[in-house]
């Protein structure tokens, strides 16, 4: 299992950031529909799916970090 975060979308290409910081470009047609920046994608056994629970967990973590900066 490998997790990638959607860093940005440029036209029909998604720039995915691996956990180690490396980036990979993939065509949107090869990825789950309706992905957006910040989504976490799970690549396992030759398939890819949106990891909704990990996306939500990371989003909450970032939100809490941002709130602590402005307290």
PDB file of N, H, CA, C and O in Angstrom:
ATOM      1  N   UNK A   1       0.850  -1.178   0.000  1.00  0.00           N
ATOM      2  CA  UNK A   1       0.000   0.000   0.000  1.00  0.00           C
ATOM      3  C   UNK A   1       0.891   1.234   0.000  1.00  0.00           C
ATOM      4  O   UNK A   1       1.824   1.345   0.795  1.00  0.00           O
ATOM      5  N   UNK A   2       0.589   2.155  -0.902  1.00  0.00           N
ATOM      6  H   UNK A   2      -0.169   2.065  -1.548  1.00  0.00           H
ATOM      7  CA  UNK A   2       1.299   3.420  -0.968  1.00  0.00           C
ATOM      8  C   UNK A   2       0.279   4.528  -0.949  1.00  0.00           C
ATOM      9  O   UNK A   2      -0.726   4.471  -1.657  1.00  0.00           O
ATOM     10  N   UNK A   3       0.536   5.542  -0.134  1.00  0.00           N
ATOM     11  H   UNK A   3       1.353   5.587   0.441  1.00  0.00           H
ATOM     12  CA  UNK A   3      -0.349   6.690  -0.065  1.00  0.00           C
ATOM     13  C   UNK A   3       0.277   7.879  -0.778  1.00  0.00           C
ATOM     14  O   UNK A   3       1.466   8.158  -0.626  1.00  0.00           O
ATOM     15  N   UNK A   4      -0.541   8.572  -1.558  1.00  0.00           N
ATOM     16  H   UNK A   4      -1.507   8.345  -1.682  1.00  0.00           H
ATOM     17  CA  UNK A   4      -0.137   9.777  -2.244  1.00  0.00           C
ATOM     18  C   UNK A   4      -1.160  10.858  -1.957  1.00  0.00           C
ATOM     19  O   UNK A   4      -2.352  10.574  -1.848  1.00  0.00           O
ATOM     20  N   UNK A   5      -0.706  12.092  -1.835  1.00  0.00           N
ATOM     21  H   UNK A   5       0.263  12.324  -1.923  1.00  0.00           H
ATOM     22  CA  UNK A   5      -1.597  13.232  -1.663  1.00  0.00           C
ATOM     23  C   UNK A   5      -1.651  13.989  -2.982  1.00  0.00           C
ATOM     24  O   UNK A   5      -0.626  14.204  -3.629  1.00  0.00           O
ATOM     25  N   UNK A   6      -2.859  14.393  -3.375  1.00  0.00           N
ATOM     26  H   UNK A   6      -3.691  14.219  -2.850  1.00  0.00           H
ATOM     27  CA  UNK A   6      -3.003  15.199  -4.579  1.00  0.00           C
ATOM     28  C   UNK A   6      -2.490  16.598  -4.245  1.00  0.00           C
ATOM     29  O   UNK A   6      -3.133  17.348  -3.510  1.00  0.00           O
ATOM     30  N   UNK A   7      -1.331  16.936  -4.790  1.00  0.00           N
ATOM     31  H   UNK A   7      -0.808  16.326  -5.386  1.00  0.00           H
ATOM     32  CA  UNK A   7      -0.718  18.239  -4.535  1.00  0.00           C
ATOM     33  C   UNK A   7      -1.423  19.318  -5.341  1.00  0.00           C
ATOM     34  O   UNK A   7      -1.780  20.371  -4.812  1.00  0.00           O
ATOM     35  N   UNK A   8      -1.620  19.044  -6.628  1.00  0.00           N
ATOM     36  H   UNK A   8      -1.330  18.189  -7.057  1.00  0.00           H
ATOM     37  CA  UNK A   8      -2.306  20.003  -7.493  1.00  0.00           C
ATOM     38  C   UNK A   8      -2.765  19.287  -8.755  1.00  0.00           C
ATOM     39  O   UNK A   8      -2.310  18.190  -9.081  1.00  0.00           O
ATOM     40  N   UNK A   9      -3.684  19.951  -9.451  1.00  0.00           N
ATOM     41  H   UNK A   9      -4.053  20.842  -9.186  1.00  0.00           H
ATOM     42  CA  UNK A   9      -4.180  19.441 -10.721  1.00  0.00           C
ATOM     43  C   UNK A   9      -3.884  20.491 -11.774  1.00  0.00           C
ATOM     44  O   UNK A   9      -4.268  21.653 -11.643  1.00  0.00           O
ATOM     45  N   UNK A  10      -3.195  20.061 -12.821  1.00  0.00           N
ATOM     46  H   UNK A  10      -2.884  19.116 -12.928  1.00  0.00           H
ATOM     47  CA  UNK A  10      -2.814  20.953 -13.919  1.00  0.00           C
ATOM     48  C   UNK A  10      -3.391  20.395 -15.214  1.00  0.00           C
ATOM     49  O   UNK A  10      -2.827  19.485 -15.821  1.00  0.00           O
ATOM     50  N   UNK A  11      -4.517  20.954 -15.622  1.00  0.00           N
ATOM     51  H   UNK A  11      -4.975  21.693 -15.129  1.00  0.00           H
ATOM     52  CA  UNK A  11      -5.180  20.447 -16.829  1.00  0.00           C
ATOM     53  C   UNK A  11      -5.672  19.041 -16.617  1.00  0.00           C
ATOM     54  O   UNK A  11      -6.507  18.799 -15.745  1.00  0.00           O
ATOM     55  N   UNK A  12      -5.162  18.095 -17.411  1.00  0.00           N
ATOM     56  H   UNK A  12      -4.484  18.292 -18.120  1.00  0.00           H
ATOM     57  CA  UNK A  12      -5.587  16.698 -17.278  1.00  0.00           C
ATOM     58  C   UNK A  12      -4.557  15.850 -16.538  1.00  0.00           C
ATOM     59  O   UNK A  12      -4.566  14.622 -16.621  1.00  0.00           O
ATOM     60  N   UNK A  13      -3.656  16.539 -15.801  1.00  0.00           N
ATOM     61  H   UNK A  13      -3.648  17.537 -15.734  1.00  0.00           H
ATOM     62  CA  UNK A  13      -2.609  15.865 -15.036  1.00  0.00           C
ATOM     63  C   UNK A  13      -2.767  16.182 -13.547  1.00  0.00           C
ATOM     64  O   UNK A  13      -3.000  17.330 -13.168  1.00  0.00           O
ATOM     65  N   UNK A  14      -2.637  15.160 -12.718  1.00  0.00           N
ATOM     66  H   UNK A  14      -2.447  14.228 -13.025  1.00  0.00           H
ATOM     67  CA  UNK A  14      -2.605  15.352 -11.267  1.00  0.00           C
ATOM     68  C   UNK A  14      -1.163  15.168 -10.803  1.00  0.00           C
ATOM     69  O   UNK A  14      -0.502  14.198 -11.175  1.00  0.00           O
ATOM     70  N   UNK A  15      -0.688  16.092  -9.998  1.00  0.00           N
ATOM     71  H   UNK A  15      -1.225  16.880  -9.696  1.00  0.00           H
ATOM     72  CA  UNK A  15       0.642  15.970  -9.408  1.00  0.00           C
ATOM     73  C   UNK A  15       0.436  15.366  -8.025  1.00  0.00           C
ATOM     74  O   UNK A  15      -0.192  15.973  -7.158  1.00  0.00           O
ATOM     75  N   UNK A  16       0.970  14.167  -7.830  1.00  0.00           N
ATOM     76  H   UNK A  16       1.480  13.674  -8.534  1.00  0.00           H
ATOM     77  CA  UNK A  16       0.787  13.432  -6.585  1.00  0.00           C
ATOM     78  C   UNK A  16       2.081  13.448  -5.793  1.00  0.00           C
ATOM     79  O   UNK A  16       3.161  13.232  -6.343  1.00  0.00           O
ATOM     80  N   UNK A  17       1.962  13.707  -4.494  1.00  0.00           N
ATOM     81  H   UNK A  17       1.085  13.882  -4.047  1.00  0.00           H
ATOM     82  CA  UNK A  17       3.139  13.690  -3.625  1.00  0.00           C
ATOM     83  C   UNK A  17       3.126  12.432  -2.780  1.00  0.00           C
ATOM     84  O   UNK A  17       2.154  12.140  -2.082  1.00  0.00           O
ATOM     85  N   UNK A  18       4.224  11.693  -2.856  1.00  0.00           N
ATOM     86  H   UNK A  18       5.013  11.931  -3.422  1.00  0.00           H
ATOM     87  CA  UNK A  18       4.390  10.463  -2.090  1.00  0.00           C
ATOM     88  C   UNK A  18       4.731  10.820  -0.639  1.00  0.00           C
ATOM     89  O   UNK A  18       5.099  11.956  -0.339  1.00  0.00           O
ATOM     90  N   UNK A  19       4.604   9.855   0.234  1.00  0.00           N
ATOM     91  H   UNK A  19       4.305   8.933  -0.009  1.00  0.00           H
ATOM     92  CA  UNK A  19       4.918  10.066   1.649  1.00  0.00           C
ATOM     93  C   UNK A  19       6.364  10.496   1.874  1.00  0.00           C
ATOM     94  O   UNK A  19       6.663  11.168   2.862  1.00  0.00           O
ATOM     95  N   UNK A  20       7.267  10.113   0.967  1.00  0.00           N
ATOM     96  H   UNK A  20       7.024   9.567   0.165  1.00  0.00           H
ATOM     97  CA  UNK A  20       8.681  10.478   1.131  1.00  0.00           C
ATOM     98  C   UNK A  20       9.019  11.829   0.500  1.00  0.00           C
ATOM     99  O   UNK A  20      10.173  12.255   0.528  1.00  0.00           O
ATOM    100  N   UNK A  21       8.008  12.510  -0.075  1.00  0.00           N
ATOM    101  H   UNK A  21       7.070  12.164  -0.098  1.00  0.00           H
ATOM    102  CA  UNK A  21       8.214  13.833  -0.651  1.00  0.00           C
ATOM    103  C   UNK A  21       8.411  13.849  -2.150  1.00  0.00           C
ATOM    104  O   UNK A  21       8.383  14.916  -2.763  1.00  0.00           O
ATOM    105  N   UNK A  22       8.613  12.669  -2.764  1.00  0.00           N
ATOM    106  H   UNK A  22       8.636  11.802  -2.265  1.00  0.00           H
ATOM    107  CA  UNK A  22       8.746  12.609  -4.218  1.00  0.00           C
ATOM    108  C   UNK A  22       7.402  12.920  -4.873  1.00  0.00           C
ATOM    109  O   UNK A  22       6.347  12.641  -4.303  1.00  0.00           O
ATOM    110  N   UNK A  23       7.447  13.498  -6.071  1.00  0.00           N
ATOM    111  H   UNK A  23       8.303  13.724  -6.534  1.00  0.00           H
ATOM    112  CA  UNK A  23       6.223  13.801  -6.811  1.00  0.00           C
ATOM    113  C   UNK A  23       6.148  12.978  -8.084  1.00  0.00           C
ATOM    114  O   UNK A  23       7.161  12.664  -8.709  1.00  0.00           O
ATOM    115  N   UNK A  24       4.913  12.637  -8.451  1.00  0.00           N
ATOM    116  H   UNK A  24       4.090  12.892  -7.942  1.00  0.00           H
ATOM    117  CA  UNK A  24       4.636  11.836  -9.642  1.00  0.00           C
ATOM    118  C   UNK A  24       3.488  12.508 -10.382  1.00  0.00           C
ATOM    119  O   UNK A  24       2.527  12.957  -9.757  1.00  0.00           O
ATOM    120  N   UNK A  25       3.579  12.580 -11.707  1.00  0.00           N
ATOM    121  H   UNK A  25       4.360  12.215 -12.214  1.00  0.00           H
ATOM    122  CA  UNK A  25       2.488  13.091 -12.526  1.00  0.00           C
ATOM    123  C   UNK A  25       1.681  11.924 -13.063  1.00  0.00           C
ATOM    124  O   UNK A  25       2.246  10.958 -13.577  1.00  0.00           O
ATOM    125  N   UNK A  26       0.344  12.008 -12.946  1.00  0.00           N
ATOM    126  H   UNK A  26      -0.115  12.792 -12.528  1.00  0.00           H
ATOM    127  CA  UNK A  26      -0.530  10.966 -13.484  1.00  0.00           C
ATOM    128  C   UNK A  26      -1.697  11.622 -14.194  1.00  0.00           C
ATOM    129  O   UNK A  26      -2.189  12.673 -13.781  1.00  0.00           O
ATOM    130  N   UNK A  27      -2.130  10.983 -15.269  1.00  0.00           N
ATOM    131  H   UNK A  27      -1.731  10.130 -15.604  1.00  0.00           H
ATOM    132  CA  UNK A  27      -3.289  11.490 -15.988  1.00  0.00           C
ATOM    133  C   UNK A  27      -4.544  11.286 -15.140  1.00  0.00           C
ATOM    134  O   UNK A  27      -4.725  10.246 -14.506  1.00  0.00           O
ATOM    135  N   UNK A  28      -5.404  12.307 -15.145  1.00  0.00           N
ATOM    136  H   UNK A  28      -5.257  13.152 -15.659  1.00  0.00           H
ATOM    137  CA  UNK A  28      -6.633  12.229 -14.350  1.00  0.00           C
ATOM    138  C   UNK A  28      -7.497  11.041 -14.757  1.00  0.00           C
ATOM    139  O   UNK A  28      -8.190  10.470 -13.915  1.00  0.00           O
ATOM    140  N   UNK A  29      -7.469  10.663 -16.024  1.00  0.00           N
ATOM    141  H   UNK A  29      -6.906  11.127 -16.708  1.00  0.00           H
ATOM    142  CA  UNK A  29      -8.311   9.551 -16.487  1.00  0.00           C
ATOM    143  C   UNK A  29      -7.928   8.227 -15.827  1.00  0.00           C
ATOM    144  O   UNK A  29      -8.716   7.281 -15.841  1.00  0.00           O
ATOM    145  N   UNK A  30      -6.728   8.150 -15.250  1.00  0.00           N
ATOM    146  H   UNK A  30      -6.088   8.918 -15.239  1.00  0.00           H
ATOM    147  CA  UNK A  30      -6.282   6.923 -14.581  1.00  0.00           C
ATOM    148  C   UNK A  30      -6.518   6.951 -13.075  1.00  0.00           C
ATOM    149  O   UNK A  30      -6.101   6.040 -12.359  1.00  0.00           O
ATOM    150  N   UNK A  31      -7.176   7.979 -12.605  1.00  0.00           N
ATOM    151  H   UNK A  31      -7.515   8.718 -13.186  1.00  0.00           H
ATOM    152  CA  UNK A  31      -7.406   8.156 -11.159  1.00  0.00           C
ATOM    153  C   UNK A  31      -8.902   8.184 -10.868  1.00  0.00           C
ATOM    154  O   UNK A  31      -9.700   8.345 -11.792  1.00  0.00           O
ATOM    155  N   UNK A  32      -9.301   8.031  -9.609  1.00  0.00           N
ATOM    156  H   UNK A  32      -8.653   7.900  -8.859  1.00  0.00           H
ATOM    157  CA  UNK A  32     -10.724   8.106  -9.271  1.00  0.00           C
ATOM    158  C   UNK A  32     -11.323   9.446  -9.702  1.00  0.00           C
ATOM    159  O   UNK A  32     -10.647  10.475  -9.692  1.00  0.00           O
ATOM    160  N   UNK A  33     -12.579   9.413 -10.074  1.00  0.00           N
ATOM    161  H   UNK A  33     -13.128   8.577 -10.082  1.00  0.00           H
ATOM    162  CA  UNK A  33     -13.266  10.630 -10.509  1.00  0.00           C
ATOM    163  C   UNK A  33     -13.422  11.617  -9.346  1.00  0.00           C
ATOM    164  O   UNK A  33     -13.497  11.232  -8.179  1.00  0.00           O
ATOM    165  N   UNK A  34     -13.468  12.887  -9.707  1.00  0.00           N
ATOM    166  H   UNK A  34     -13.407  13.199 -10.655  1.00  0.00           H
ATOM    167  CA  UNK A  34     -13.770  13.983  -8.773  1.00  0.00           C
ATOM    168  C   UNK A  34     -12.742  14.155  -7.659  1.00  0.00           C
ATOM    169  O   UNK A  34     -13.083  14.660  -6.590  1.00  0.00           O
ATOM    170  N   UNK A  35     -11.485  13.745  -7.882  1.00  0.00           N
ATOM    171  H   UNK A  35     -11.207  13.335  -8.750  1.00  0.00           H
ATOM    172  CA  UNK A  35     -10.479  14.015  -6.861  1.00  0.00           C
ATOM    173  C   UNK A  35     -10.166  15.503  -6.865  1.00  0.00           C
ATOM    174  O   UNK A  35     -10.387  16.200  -7.855  1.00  0.00           O
ATOM    175  N   UNK A  36      -9.647  15.973  -5.736  1.00  0.00           N
ATOM    176  H   UNK A  36      -9.467  15.407  -4.932  1.00  0.00           H
ATOM    177  CA  UNK A  36      -9.287  17.383  -5.623  1.00  0.00           C
ATOM    178  C   UNK A  36      -8.001  17.513  -4.826  1.00  0.00           C
ATOM    179  O   UNK A  36      -7.536  16.554  -4.209  1.00  0.00           O
ATOM    180  N   UNK A  37      -7.440  18.700  -4.846  1.00  0.00           N
ATOM    181  H   UNK A  37      -7.818  19.479  -5.347  1.00  0.00           H
ATOM    182  CA  UNK A  37      -6.205  18.943  -4.108  1.00  0.00           C
ATOM    183  C   UNK A  37      -6.404  18.611  -2.633  1.00  0.00           C
ATOM    184  O   UNK A  37      -7.416  18.974  -2.034  1.00  0.00           O
ATOM    185  N   UNK A  38      -5.429  17.918  -2.060  1.00  0.00           N
ATOM    186  H   UNK A  38      -4.607  17.623  -2.547  1.00  0.00           H
ATOM    187  CA  UNK A  38      -5.495  17.524  -0.660  1.00  0.00           C
ATOM    188  C   UNK A  38      -6.026  16.126  -0.437  1.00  0.00           C
ATOM    189  O   UNK A  38      -5.857  15.571   0.649  1.00  0.00           O
ATOM    190  N   UNK A  39      -6.669  15.537  -1.444  1.00  0.00           N
ATOM    191  H   UNK A  39      -6.807  15.987  -2.327  1.00  0.00           H
ATOM    192  CA  UNK A  39      -7.179  14.176  -1.300  1.00  0.00           C
ATOM    193  C   UNK A  39      -6.024  13.188  -1.176  1.00  0.00           C
ATOM    194  O   UNK A  39      -4.954  13.391  -1.750  1.00  0.00           O
ATOM    195  N   UNK A  40      -6.251  12.125  -0.425  1.00  0.00           N
ATOM    196  H   UNK A  40      -7.120  11.960   0.042  1.00  0.00           H
ATOM    197  CA  UNK A  40      -5.258  11.072  -0.262  1.00  0.00           C
ATOM    198  C   UNK A  40      -5.698   9.877  -1.102  1.00  0.00           C
ATOM    199  O   UNK A  40      -6.825   9.395  -0.991  1.00  0.00           O
ATOM    200  N   UNK A  41      -4.776   9.414  -1.943  1.00  0.00           N
ATOM    201  H   UNK A  41      -3.860   9.806  -2.033  1.00  0.00           H
ATOM    202  CA  UNK A  41      -5.039   8.267  -2.797  1.00  0.00           C
ATOM    203  C   UNK A  41      -4.229   7.077  -2.312  1.00  0.00           C
ATOM    204  O   UNK A  41      -3.061   7.212  -1.945  1.00  0.00           O
ATOM    205  N   UNK A  42      -4.856   5.920  -2.315  1.00  0.00           N
ATOM    206  H   UNK A  42      -5.804   5.811  -2.613  1.00  0.00           H
ATOM    207  CA  UNK A  42      -4.236   4.685  -1.872  1.00  0.00           C
ATOM    208  C   UNK A  42      -4.015   3.797  -3.089  1.00  0.00           C
ATOM    209  O   UNK A  42      -4.967   3.443  -3.786  1.00  0.00           O
ATOM    210  N   UNK A  43      -2.768   3.441  -3.343  1.00  0.00           N
ATOM    211  H   UNK A  43      -1.995   3.729  -2.777  1.00  0.00           H
ATOM    212  CA  UNK A  43      -2.416   2.531  -4.438  1.00  0.00           C
ATOM    213  C   UNK A  43      -2.078   1.182  -3.826  1.00  0.00           C
ATOM    214  O   UNK A  43      -1.138   1.053  -3.042  1.00  0.00           O
ATOM    215  N   UNK A  44      -2.865   0.181  -4.201  1.00  0.00           N
ATOM    216  H   UNK A  44      -3.629   0.287  -4.838  1.00  0.00           H
ATOM    217  CA  UNK A  44      -2.665  -1.149  -3.629  1.00  0.00           C
ATOM    218  C   UNK A  44      -3.078  -2.216  -4.641  1.00  0.00           C
ATOM    219  O   UNK A  44      -4.146  -2.132  -5.248  1.00  0.00           O
ATOM    220  N   UNK A  45      -2.223  -3.211  -4.814  1.00  0.00           N
ATOM    221  H   UNK A  45      -1.355  -3.279  -4.321  1.00  0.00           H
ATOM    222  CA  UNK A  45      -2.509  -4.337  -5.704  1.00  0.00           C
ATOM    223  C   UNK A  45      -2.914  -3.890  -7.115  1.00  0.00           C
ATOM    224  O   UNK A  45      -3.827  -4.460  -7.712  1.00  0.00           O
ATOM    225  N   UNK A  46      -2.242  -2.884  -7.633  1.00  0.00           N
ATOM    226  H   UNK A  46      -1.500  -2.421  -7.148  1.00  0.00           H
ATOM    227  CA  UNK A  46      -2.496  -2.433  -8.998  1.00  0.00           C
ATOM    228  C   UNK A  46      -3.717  -1.562  -9.179  1.00  0.00           C
ATOM    229  O   UNK A  46      -4.064  -1.216 -10.308  1.00  0.00           O
ATOM    230  N   UNK A  47      -4.383  -1.196  -8.088  1.00  0.00           N
ATOM    231  H   UNK A  47      -4.101  -1.477  -7.171  1.00  0.00           H
ATOM    232  CA  UNK A  47      -5.541  -0.319  -8.215  1.00  0.00           C
ATOM    233  C   UNK A  47      -5.364   0.905  -7.325  1.00  0.00           C
ATOM    234  O   UNK A  47      -4.513   0.935  -6.436  1.00  0.00           O
ATOM    235  N   UNK A  48      -6.171   1.891  -7.584  1.00  0.00           N
ATOM    236  H   UNK A  48      -6.862   1.867  -8.307  1.00  0.00           H
ATOM    237  CA  UNK A  48      -6.080   3.161  -6.861  1.00  0.00           C
ATOM    238  C   UNK A  48      -7.472   3.560  -6.395  1.00  0.00           C
ATOM    239  O   UNK A  48      -8.441   3.455  -7.146  1.00  0.00           O
ATOM    240  N   UNK A  49      -7.565   4.022  -5.145  1.00  0.00           N
ATOM    241  H   UNK A  49      -6.777   4.108  -4.535  1.00  0.00           H
ATOM    242  CA  UNK A  49      -8.854   4.516  -4.673  1.00  0.00           C
ATOM    243  C   UNK A  49      -8.643   5.690  -3.723  1.00  0.00           C
ATOM    244  O   UNK A  49      -7.588   5.835  -3.105  1.00  0.00           O
ATOM    245  N   UNK A  50      -9.668   6.517  -3.625  1.00  0.00           N
ATOM    246  H   UNK A  50     -10.525   6.400  -4.127  1.00  0.00           H
ATOM    247  CA  UNK A  50      -9.658   7.652  -2.724  1.00  0.00           C
ATOM    248  C   UNK A  50      -9.785   7.129  -1.300  1.00  0.00           C
ATOM    249  O   UNK A  50     -10.731   6.408  -0.984  1.00  0.00           O
ATOM    250  N   UNK A  51      -8.844   7.488  -0.447  1.00  0.00           N
ATOM    251  H   UNK A  51      -8.075   8.074  -0.704  1.00  0.00           H
ATOM    252  CA  UNK A  51      -8.866   7.077   0.950  1.00  0.00           C
ATOM    253  C   UNK A  51      -9.544   8.192   1.747  1.00  0.00           C
ATOM    254  O   UNK A  51      -8.887   9.094   2.267  1.00  0.00           O
ATOM    255  N   UNK A  52     -10.860   8.107   1.829  1.00  0.00           N
ATOM    256  H   UNK A  52     -11.393   7.374   1.406  1.00  0.00           H
ATOM    257  CA  UNK A  52     -11.654   9.169   2.456  1.00  0.00           C
ATOM    258  C   UNK A  52     -11.320   9.361   3.929  1.00  0.00           C
ATOM    259  O   UNK A  52     -11.276  10.494   4.408  1.00  0.00           O
ATOM    260  N   UNK A  53     -11.087   8.282   4.646  1.00  0.00           N
ATOM    261  H   UNK A  53     -11.123   7.361   4.256  1.00  0.00           H
ATOM    262  CA  UNK A  53     -10.805   8.417   6.083  1.00  0.00           C
ATOM    263  C   UNK A  53      -9.456   9.097   6.313  1.00  0.00           C
ATOM    264  O   UNK A  53      -9.329   9.930   7.211  1.00  0.00           O
ATOM    265  N   UNK A  54      -8.452   8.751   5.515  1.00  0.00           N
ATOM    266  H   UNK A  54      -8.555   8.075   4.786  1.00  0.00           H
ATOM    267  CA  UNK A  54      -7.135   9.384   5.656  1.00  0.00           C
ATOM    268  C   UNK A  54      -7.193  10.844   5.214  1.00  0.00           C
ATOM    269  O   UNK A  54      -6.555  11.700   5.826  1.00  0.00           O
ATOM    270  N   UNK A  55      -7.951  11.135   4.158  1.00  0.00           N
ATOM    271  H   UNK A  55      -8.470  10.439   3.661  1.00  0.00           H
ATOM    272  CA  UNK A  55      -8.120  12.517   3.701  1.00  0.00           C
ATOM    273  C   UNK A  55      -8.749  13.353   4.811  1.00  0.00           C
ATOM    274  O   UNK A  55      -8.299  14.464   5.091  1.00  0.00           O
ATOM    275  N   UNK A  56      -9.787  12.818   5.440  1.00  0.00           N
ATOM    276  H   UNK A  56     -10.153  11.915   5.213  1.00  0.00           H
ATOM    277  CA  UNK A  56     -10.479  13.537   6.513  1.00  0.00           C
ATOM    278  C   UNK A  56      -9.552  13.729   7.713  1.00  0.00           C
ATOM    279  O   UNK A  56      -9.509  14.813   8.296  1.00  0.00           O
ATOM    280  N   UNK A  57      -8.814  12.687   8.083  1.00  0.00           N
ATOM    281  H   UNK A  57      -8.849  11.807   7.609  1.00  0.00           H
ATOM    282  CA  UNK A  57      -7.906  12.773   9.236  1.00  0.00           C
ATOM    283  C   UNK A  57      -6.838  13.833   9.006  1.00  0.00           C
ATOM    284  O   UNK A  57      -6.539  14.620   9.904  1.00  0.00           O
ATOM    285  N   UNK A  58      -6.266  13.856   7.813  1.00  0.00           N
ATOM    286  H   UNK A  58      -6.509  13.216   7.084  1.00  0.00           H
ATOM    287  CA  UNK A  58      -5.226  14.849   7.518  1.00  0.00           C
ATOM    288  C   UNK A  58      -5.807  16.252   7.481  1.00  0.00           C
ATOM    289  O   UNK A  58      -5.169  17.203   7.933  1.00  0.00           O
ATOM    290  N   UNK A  59      -7.005  16.385   6.949  1.00  0.00           N
ATOM    291  H   UNK A  59      -7.523  15.612   6.582  1.00  0.00           H
ATOM    292  CA  UNK A  59      -7.660  17.691   6.890  1.00  0.00           C
ATOM    293  C   UNK A  59      -7.913  18.221   8.300  1.00  0.00           C
ATOM    294  O   UNK A  59      -7.680  19.398   8.575  1.00  0.00           O
ATOM    295  N   UNK A  60      -8.388  17.355   9.188  1.00  0.00           N
ATOM    296  H   UNK A  60      -8.578  16.399   8.965  1.00  0.00           H
ATOM    297  CA  UNK A  60      -8.635  17.756  10.579  1.00  0.00           C
ATOM    298  C   UNK A  60      -7.330  18.143  11.276  1.00  0.00           C
ATOM    299  O   UNK A  60      -7.293  19.113  12.032  1.00  0.00           O
ATOM    300  N   UNK A  61      -6.279  17.397  11.026  1.00  0.00           N
ATOM    301  H   UNK A  61      -6.310  16.609  10.412  1.00  0.00           H
ATOM    302  CA  UNK A  61      -4.979  17.691  11.633  1.00  0.00           C
ATOM    303  C   UNK A  61      -4.480  19.066  11.196  1.00  0.00           C
ATOM    304  O   UNK A  61      -3.991  19.847  12.014  1.00  0.00           O
ATOM    305  N   UNK A  62      -4.605  19.354   9.912  1.00  0.00           N
ATOM    306  H   UNK A  62      -5.002  18.720   9.248  1.00  0.00           H
ATOM    307  CA  UNK A  62      -4.167  20.650   9.389  1.00  0.00           C
ATOM    308  C   UNK A  62      -5.026  21.770   9.956  1.00  0.00           C
ATOM    309  O   UNK A  62      -4.514  22.837  10.294  1.00  0.00           O
ATOM    310  N   UNK A  63      -6.320  21.533  10.059  1.00  0.00           N
ATOM    311  H   UNK A  63      -6.736  20.666   9.784  1.00  0.00           H
ATOM    312  CA  UNK A  63      -7.237  22.536  10.611  1.00  0.00           C
ATOM    313  C   UNK A  63      -6.852  22.873  12.050  1.00  0.00           C
ATOM    314  O   UNK A  63      -6.819  24.045  12.426  1.00  0.00           O
ATOM    315  N   UNK A  64      -6.561  21.851  12.855  1.00  0.00           N
ATOM    316  H   UNK A  64      -6.588  20.900  12.550  1.00  0.00           H
ATOM    317  CA  UNK A  64      -6.165  22.082  14.247  1.00  0.00           C
ATOM    318  C   UNK A  64      -4.844  22.833  14.338  1.00  0.00           C
ATOM    319  O   UNK A  64      -4.675  23.702  15.193  1.00  0.00           O
ATOM    320  N   UNK A  65      -3.906  22.494  13.451  1.00  0.00           N
ATOM    321  H   UNK A  65      -4.043  21.787  12.756  1.00  0.00           H
ATOM    322  CA  UNK A  65      -2.622  23.200  13.440  1.00  0.00           C
ATOM    323  C   UNK A  65      -2.825  24.669  13.101  1.00  0.00           C
ATOM    324  O   UNK A  65      -2.218  25.542  13.721  1.00  0.00           O
ATOM    325  N   UNK A  66      -3.677  24.944  12.119  1.00  0.00           N
ATOM    326  H   UNK A  66      -4.170  24.234  11.615  1.00  0.00           H
ATOM    327  CA  UNK A  66      -3.949  26.333  11.722  1.00  0.00           C
ATOM    328  C   UNK A  66      -4.626  27.105  12.869  1.00  0.00           C
ATOM    329  O   UNK A  66      -4.292  28.261  13.131  1.00  0.00           O
ATOM    330  N   UNK A  67      -5.566  26.460  13.537  1.00  0.00           N
ATOM    331  H   UNK A  67      -5.837  25.522  13.325  1.00  0.00           H
ATOM    332  CA  UNK A  67      -6.247  27.116  14.654  1.00  0.00           C
ATOM    333  C   UNK A  67      -5.264  27.443  15.776  1.00  0.00           C
ATOM    334  O   UNK A  67      -5.366  28.502  16.395  1.00  0.00           O
ATOM    335  N   UNK A  68      -4.321  26.556  16.042  1.00  0.00           N
ATOM    336  H   UNK A  68      -4.238  25.695  15.539  1.00  0.00           H
ATOM    337  CA  UNK A  68      -3.357  26.804  17.117  1.00  0.00           C
ATOM    338  C   UNK A  68      -2.424  27.963  16.778  1.00  0.00           C
ATOM    339  O   UNK A  68      -1.924  28.641  17.676  1.00  0.00           O
ATOM    340  N   UNK A  69      -2.191  28.190  15.500  1.00  0.00           N
ATOM    341  H   UNK A  69      -2.597  27.640  14.771  1.00  0.00           H
ATOM    342  CA  UNK A  69      -1.343  29.314  15.092  1.00  0.00           C
ATOM    343  C   UNK A  69      -1.988  30.660  15.366  1.00  0.00           C
ATOM    344  O   UNK A  69      -1.297  31.650  15.604  1.00  0.00           O
ATOM    345  N   UNK A  70      -3.315  30.696  15.332  1.00  0.00           N
ATOM    346  H   UNK A  70      -3.877  29.892  15.139  1.00  0.00           H
ATOM    347  CA  UNK A  70      -4.020  31.973  15.467  1.00  0.00           C
ATOM    348  C   UNK A  70      -4.660  32.166  16.835  1.00  0.00           C
ATOM    349  O   UNK A  70      -5.491  33.058  17.009  1.00  0.00           O
ATOM    350  N   UNK A  71      -4.287  31.352  17.792  1.00  0.00           N
ATOM    351  H   UNK A  71      -3.612  30.628  17.651  1.00  0.00           H
ATOM    352  CA  UNK A  71      -4.822  31.504  19.161  1.00  0.00           C
ATOM    353  C   UNK A  71      -4.034  32.557  19.914  1.00  0.00           C
ATOM    354  O   UNK A  71      -4.325  32.832  21.078  1.00  0.00           O
TER     355      UNK A  71
END
